[in-house]
């Protein structure tokens, strides 16, 4: 079980969903699925998308702050992104 701050968890979910939309394959519409179910220890939350994925060799780089696998030129910034960024 994890005890967490509501605002930080909200930001986490917004970032995960935003990334699921942002990092999609150009020829495929993005789909993000969020499911929540009761479990023995609390809630189990599952988030899945049909995004571009990543090569496991970059696993150590992906979870470092301020690191990206794809440059800004490769991404199409959406209105969704700016709304979450508070701009």
NUPA-600090 format. One record per residue: residue in one letter; residue number from 1; x, y, z of N, C-alpha, C in turn. Coordinates in pm, 1 decimal, m for minus. Atoms other than C-alpha are relative to their C-alpha. Layout:
<atoms>
+------+-----+----------+----------+----------+----------+----------+----------+----------+----------+----------+
! code ! pos !      n.u !      n.v !      n.w !     ca.u !     ca.v !     ca.w !      c.u !      c.v !      c.w !
+------+-----+----------+----------+----------+----------+----------+----------+----------+----------+----------+
!    A ! NUM !        X !        Y !        Z !        X !        Y !        Z !        X !        Y !        Z !
...
+------+-----+----------+----------+----------+----------+----------+----------+----------+----------+----------+
</atoms>
This chain:
<atoms>
+------+-----+----------+----------+----------+----------+----------+----------+----------+----------+----------+
! code ! pos !      n.u !      n.v !      n.w !     ca.u !     ca.v !     ca.w !      c.u !      c.v !      c.w !
+------+-----+----------+----------+----------+----------+----------+----------+----------+----------+----------+
!    X !   1 !     84.6 !   m116.7 !      0.0 !      0.0 !      0.0 !      0.0 !     89.3 !    123.2 !      0.0 !
!    X !   2 !    m74.2 !   m124.9 !      8.8 !    120.1 !    348.6 !    m82.3 !    m90.1 !    112.2 !     49.0 !
!    X !   3 !     70.9 !   m120.3 !    m43.5 !      9.4 !    660.3 !    100.1 !     62.1 !    116.7 !    m75.1 !
!    X !   4 !    m53.0 !   m105.3 !     85.3 !     40.3 !    962.7 !   m124.3 !    m83.8 !    126.1 !     10.1 !
!    X !   5 !     65.8 !   m129.4 !      4.4 !    m49.2 !   1328.0 !   m157.7 !    m96.3 !      3.7 !   m119.4 !
!    X !   6 !    100.8 !     m2.5 !    106.4 !   m370.2 !   1377.4 !   m360.9 !     43.3 !     85.5 !   m118.8 !
!    X !   7 !    m40.8 !    m88.2 !    109.0 !   m230.0 !   1668.9 !   m561.9 !    113.2 !    m60.9 !    m82.5 !
!    X !   8 !   m110.7 !     62.0 !     73.4 !     89.3 !   1485.1 !   m650.7 !    m47.6 !   m121.1 !    m80.3 !
!    X !   9 !     54.4 !    113.3 !     75.0 !   m104.2 !   1174.5 !   m750.0 !    m78.8 !     48.2 !   m121.5 !
!    X !  10 !     71.8 !    m57.8 !    113.6 !   m328.9 !   1389.3 !   m968.8 !     95.5 !     42.5 !   m109.6 !
!    X !  11 !   m100.4 !    m42.7 !     97.4 !    m22.1 !   1538.2 !  m1137.1 !     64.0 !   m121.4 !    m67.7 !
!    X !  12 !    m56.9 !    122.7 !     55.6 !    125.0 !   1190.3 !  m1182.9 !    m91.8 !    m58.2 !   m107.4 !
!    X !  13 !     93.8 !     55.4 !     98.1 !   m189.8 !   1066.1 !  m1356.0 !    m10.8 !     89.3 !   m123.2 !
!    X !  14 !      5.2 !    m90.7 !    115.0 !   m207.7 !   1376.8 !  m1576.1 !    123.0 !    m18.2 !    m88.7 !
!    X !  15 !   m122.5 !     18.1 !     78.1 !    155.1 !   1326.4 !  m1681.0 !     m0.9 !   m132.8 !    m75.4 !
!    X !  16 !      2.5 !    131.3 !     65.6 !    109.0 !    956.3 !  m1756.5 !    m98.0 !      0.5 !   m116.9 !
!    X !  17 !     99.6 !     m5.0 !    106.9 !   m207.9 !   1016.2 !  m1959.2 !     46.8 !     90.7 !   m113.4 !
!    X !  18 !    m52.1 !    m92.3 !    100.8 !    m51.3 !   1314.4 !  m2138.5 !    109.1 !    m66.9 !    m83.5 !
!    X !  19 !   m105.3 !     70.1 !     73.2 !    253.9 !   1103.5 !  m2230.3 !    m58.2 !   m108.0 !    m90.3 !
!    X !  20 !     65.2 !    100.5 !     83.4 !     24.6 !    827.8 !  m2357.9 !    m56.4 !     58.7 !   m127.3 !
!    X !  21 !     53.1 !    m69.7 !    117.6 !   m128.8 !   1080.3 !  m2594.2 !    113.7 !     57.0 !    m84.4 !
!    X !  22 !   m110.4 !    m66.3 !     70.0 !    192.4 !   1263.1 !  m2684.8 !     87.2 !    m98.8 !    m77.7 !
!    X !  23 !    m93.1 !     95.2 !     60.6 !    406.0 !    956.2 !  m2762.9 !    m74.4 !   m111.6 !    m72.6 !
!    X !  24 !     72.3 !    100.2 !     78.7 !    177.7 !    783.5 !  m3011.2 !     62.9 !    m11.8 !   m138.8 !
!    X !  25 !    m48.8 !     20.1 !    136.6 !    259.9 !    641.3 !  m3351.3 !    m78.4 !     91.4 !    m92.8 !
!    X !  26 !     67.5 !    m99.4 !     86.3 !    180.7 !    899.8 !  m3622.6 !   m120.5 !    m54.2 !    m75.3 !
!    X !  27 !    107.5 !     56.1 !     82.0 !    m43.6 !    663.5 !  m3821.1 !   m113.4 !    m61.8 !     81.9 !
!    X !  28 !     98.8 !     63.1 !    m87.2 !   m246.0 !    545.8 !  m3518.0 !    m53.6 !    101.5 !    101.1 !
!    X !  29 !     58.9 !    m88.3 !   m101.8 !   m488.8 !    742.0 !  m3300.5 !     36.4 !    m52.3 !    138.7 !
!    X !  30 !    m37.1 !     44.6 !   m134.5 !   m379.7 !    736.5 !  m2936.7 !   m119.7 !    m52.3 !     78.8 !
!    X !  31 !     99.9 !     56.1 !    m90.9 !   m574.9 !    522.8 !  m2690.9 !     67.0 !    m17.5 !    135.5 !
!    X !  32 !    m50.0 !     14.8 !   m135.9 !   m518.4 !    546.2 !  m2315.2 !   m113.2 !    m59.4 !     83.4 !
!    X !  33 !     98.4 !     68.5 !    m82.3 !   m700.6 !    307.5 !  m2083.6 !     42.6 !      9.5 !    146.7 !
!    X !  34 !    m25.4 !     m8.2 !   m143.8 !   m724.8 !    369.9 !  m1707.0 !   m103.7 !    m86.2 !     69.9 !
!    X !  35 !     90.7 !     88.4 !    m73.1 !   m870.9 !     99.3 !  m1484.6 !     38.0 !     m0.6 !    147.2 !
!    X !  36 !    m22.5 !      5.1 !   m144.4 !   m910.2 !     80.4 !  m1109.2 !    m86.8 !   m112.1 !     56.9 !
!    X !  37 !     76.3 !    107.2 !    m63.2 !  m1013.6 !   m219.6 !   m903.1 !     45.8 !    m16.0 !    144.7 !
!    X !  38 !    m35.2 !     30.9 !   m138.5 !  m1022.9 !   m314.5 !   m538.3 !     92.2 !   m120.7 !      1.9 !
!    X !  39 !    m86.0 !    116.5 !    m19.2 !   m747.3 !   m548.4 !   m429.1 !     12.5 !    m25.4 !    149.8 !
!    X !  40 !    m18.4 !     37.1 !   m140.2 !   m647.0 !   m713.9 !   m105.9 !     65.6 !    112.0 !     81.0 !
!    X !  41 !    m77.6 !   m102.1 !    m70.6 !   m420.6 !   m419.8 !    m18.9 !    m46.8 !    142.5 !    m25.8 !
!    X !  42 !     48.9 !   m134.6 !     32.6 !   m625.7 !   m123.3 !   m146.4 !    m51.2 !      1.7 !   m142.4 !
!    X !  43 !     41.4 !    m11.4 !    139.3 !   m673.2 !    m13.5 !   m505.6 !    114.2 !    m38.5 !    m92.0 !
!    X !  44 !    m96.0 !     32.3 !    105.0 !   m497.9 !   m151.4 !   m810.3 !    m36.3 !     85.3 !   m120.6 !
!    X !  45 !     24.0 !    m89.4 !    112.7 !   m467.9 !    108.7 !  m1085.4 !     89.5 !    m44.1 !   m114.9 !
!    X !  46 !    m72.1 !     43.2 !    119.3 !   m368.6 !      1.1 !  m1435.1 !    m19.7 !    104.2 !   m108.8 !
!    X !  47 !      5.4 !    m95.6 !    110.5 !   m284.0 !    244.5 !  m1714.5 !     73.2 !    m62.6 !   m118.0 !
!    X !  48 !    m58.0 !     57.0 !    121.3 !   m220.5 !    118.6 !  m2068.1 !    m22.0 !     95.9 !   m115.9 !
!    X !  49 !     20.0 !    m78.9 !    121.6 !   m170.7 !    291.4 !  m2401.2 !     54.1 !    m78.1 !   m119.0 !
!    X !  50 !    m48.5 !     62.4 !    122.5 !    m99.0 !    199.7 !  m2760.5 !    111.8 !     83.7 !    m60.7 !
!    X !  51 !   m106.1 !    m90.2 !     43.1 !    199.1 !    433.9 !  m2778.5 !    117.7 !    m68.9 !    m65.7 !
!    X !  52 !   m117.2 !     47.7 !     73.4 !    538.7 !    394.2 !  m2936.4 !     86.0 !    m95.0 !     81.7 !
!    X !  53 !    m79.9 !     88.5 !    m83.6 !    687.7 !    209.8 !  m2639.7 !    144.7 !     45.2 !      4.4 !
!    X !  54 !   m142.5 !    m32.2 !     m5.4 !   1060.8 !    200.2 !  m2578.9 !     81.7 !   m128.2 !      0.7 !
!    X !  55 !    m93.1 !    112.2 !     m0.3 !   1357.2 !    m27.3 !  m2624.2 !     49.3 !    m18.6 !    143.3 !
!    X !  56 !    m43.7 !     23.6 !   m137.9 !   1445.3 !   m191.9 !  m2289.6 !    142.5 !     46.8 !     30.1 !
!    X !  57 !   m137.1 !    m46.1 !    m25.5 !   1808.7 !    m84.4 !  m2336.7 !      3.5 !    143.8 !     51.5 !
!    X !  58 !      7.3 !   m138.0 !    m48.8 !   1694.7 !    272.5 !  m2252.2 !    m68.7 !     10.9 !    136.2 !
!    X !  59 !     73.6 !      0.3 !   m126.1 !   1523.2 !    173.4 !  m1926.6 !     65.1 !     89.5 !    105.5 !
!    X !  60 !    m68.2 !    m81.8 !   m101.0 !   1788.7 !    338.6 !  m1707.5 !     m7.6 !    148.6 !    m32.4 !
!    X !  61 !      6.1 !   m140.6 !     40.8 !   1767.0 !    663.5 !  m1907.6 !   m141.1 !     58.4 !     14.3 !
!    X !  62 !    138.2 !    m48.6 !      1.4 !   1386.3 !    690.3 !  m1921.2 !    m41.9 !     56.4 !    135.0 !
!    X !  63 !     47.6 !    m39.9 !   m131.3 !   1337.9 !    724.6 !  m1548.1 !     92.7 !     97.3 !     71.7 !
!    X !  64 !    m84.0 !   m106.0 !    m56.0 !   1610.5 !    985.2 !  m1493.6 !    m68.9 !    133.7 !    m26.5 !
!    X !  65 !     61.0 !   m131.7 !     22.3 !   1482.2 !   1341.3 !  m1445.2 !     65.3 !     71.9 !   m118.0 !
!    X !  66 !    m42.7 !    m86.8 !    109.8 !   1510.1 !   1565.5 !  m1752.0 !     63.8 !    m75.1 !   m117.2 !
!    X !  67 !    m51.6 !     78.8 !    111.7 !   1605.2 !   1281.6 !  m1990.8 !   m115.6 !    m33.4 !    m93.2 !
!    X !  68 !     99.3 !     36.5 !    100.1 !   1417.8 !   1214.5 !  m2314.7 !     62.2 !    m90.6 !   m103.9 !
!    X !  69 !    m45.8 !     83.4 !    110.9 !   1445.3 !    951.7 !  m2582.6 !    m29.7 !     66.2 !   m132.8 !
!    X !  70 !     43.7 !    m63.2 !    124.1 !   1270.8 !   1166.7 !  m2843.5 !     13.8 !    150.5 !     13.4 !
!    X !  71 !    m14.4 !   m144.7 !     m0.9 !   1351.1 !   1525.8 !  m2932.0 !   m132.4 !     69.8 !    m22.2 !
!    X !  72 !    122.8 !    m78.4 !     13.8 !   1091.7 !   1802.6 !  m2934.6 !    m48.7 !      4.2 !   m144.8 !
!    X !  73 !     38.8 !     m5.1 !    141.5 !   1096.6 !   1808.7 !  m3315.9 !    m81.1 !   m122.3 !    m41.4 !
!    X !  74 !     72.6 !    122.2 !     33.0 !    960.8 !   1452.7 !  m3319.7 !   m140.6 !     m2.2 !     57.7 !
!    X !  75 !    127.2 !      1.8 !    m71.0 !    664.1 !   1539.7 !  m3099.2 !    m90.1 !    111.5 !    m48.0 !
!    X !  76 !     99.4 !   m101.9 !     30.7 !    347.3 !   1725.3 !  m3182.6 !    m61.8 !     40.6 !    133.4 !
!    X !  77 !     54.5 !    m46.8 !   m127.0 !    256.3 !   1936.4 !  m2878.1 !   m148.6 !     26.9 !    m19.4 !
!    X !  78 !    144.2 !    m12.9 !     12.5 !   m116.6 !   1924.6 !  m2820.8 !    m53.6 !    102.2 !     98.4 !
!    X !  79 !     67.1 !    m90.1 !    m92.7 !   m360.2 !   2159.3 !  m2652.3 !     m8.2 !    m64.6 !    138.4 !
!    X !  80 !      5.9 !     76.5 !   m124.6 !   m389.9 !   1887.1 !  m2385.4 !    126.4 !     25.4 !     82.1 !
!    X !  81 !   m126.5 !    m20.3 !    m70.2 !    m20.0 !   1926.6 !  m2297.8 !      7.2 !    137.3 !     64.5 !
!    X !  82 !    m10.3 !   m135.3 !    m53.0 !    m41.0 !   2301.5 !  m2253.4 !    m98.4 !     23.7 !    114.3 !
!    X !  83 !     98.2 !    m15.1 !   m107.0 !   m353.8 !   2280.5 !  m2040.8 !     55.5 !    m57.0 !    129.5 !
!    X !  84 !    m57.5 !     60.6 !   m119.4 !   m175.4 !   2045.4 !  m1800.2 !    121.0 !     77.1 !     50.0 !
!    X !  85 !   m117.7 !    m74.8 !    m40.2 !    133.8 !   2261.9 !  m1801.2 !    m39.8 !    132.5 !     65.6 !
!    X !  86 !     48.2 !   m122.6 !    m62.2 !    m82.1 !   2551.9 !  m1679.6 !     33.3 !    123.6 !    m78.8 !
!    X !  87 !    m36.9 !   m114.6 !     84.0 !     14.9 !   2776.8 !  m1969.7 !   m123.5 !     62.3 !    m58.2 !
+------+-----+----------+----------+----------+----------+----------+----------+----------+----------+----------+
</atoms>
